[in-house]
Structure formats: structure tokens, C-alpha cells
Amino acid sequence: MNRNRDYTDVLKNIIDDELEGRCSESECAVWLSEMGLTAEDLTELGYGYLNDLFAEEDGD
């Protein structure tokens, strides 16, 4: 069984939602976390700039 998942479309949708104001940064961070992604995962997938969302969520 292939355990690798392609989160590209999901991440794109979350990024678009945040940029267009359909969700807050903290909501986006929760969605990413619920997907099981960590800050390290985002960096590995090439979305390290989203780690700011995790940092803001942790700071609340």
C-alpha cells in the first residue's frame, strides 16, 4: 500500500481560502493539523512558508 499522499490540491485550496479571506489563518492551521501535517511536513512538501500559520496558532 502506498502511504505517500499528494496534498498538493488540498494545500492549494487552503492557501486560496486564506488568501481570499474565506478562512482565518488559525482556521487554516487547524485544517492542516487535522490533515496530520506538521510544520516539518510542510517544509518537506515545499510549503515551508505556511509554517507561519502554525506559529501563529501556537502563540494564541
N, C-alpha and C positions, 0 to 999 in steps of 0.2 A: 504494500500500500504506500502511495506517495504522500508523505506527511507535509511536503512543501506546499504552501498555499500562495496563490497570487493575490495579493491585497491591492494591486495597483488601482483597479476600478473603485474599490471601496475607499481607499485613501483619497483618490481624486474627488469623489463625491463629498467626503468630509471636508476637504480643503475648499471645494467650491461653496459648500454650505456656509463655512466660516467666513470666507471672503465676501459672500453676498449677504451676510447678516442673517441667515436662516437659523443659525445656532450661535451660542456664545462660545468663547474659547474653552471655558470649563466644560460645557456640554461636549464639545469635540474631544477633549481629553478623556472624558468618561467613556465616550464611544470607542476610542482607540483602546483604552484599558479593558473595556468589556470584550473587545475582539481578542484580548490576550496579548496585545502588543506592548512592549516595554520601550523605554527611551533607546535602549541598545538595539532593539529590533528595528526601530525607525531609522537609526543611523545606518544599520547594515543594509536596509532596503533602499537607501538613498534619500530618505526623507528626514534627515537629522535636524533640519530647520524646524520641524514640528515639535522638537523636544521642548521648545519654549512653552507649548501648551501644557506639557506635563509639569514643568517648573512652576507655572502659574497655579495649576491645580494643587500642587503640593504646598504652595505658600498660603493657600486660603485657610 
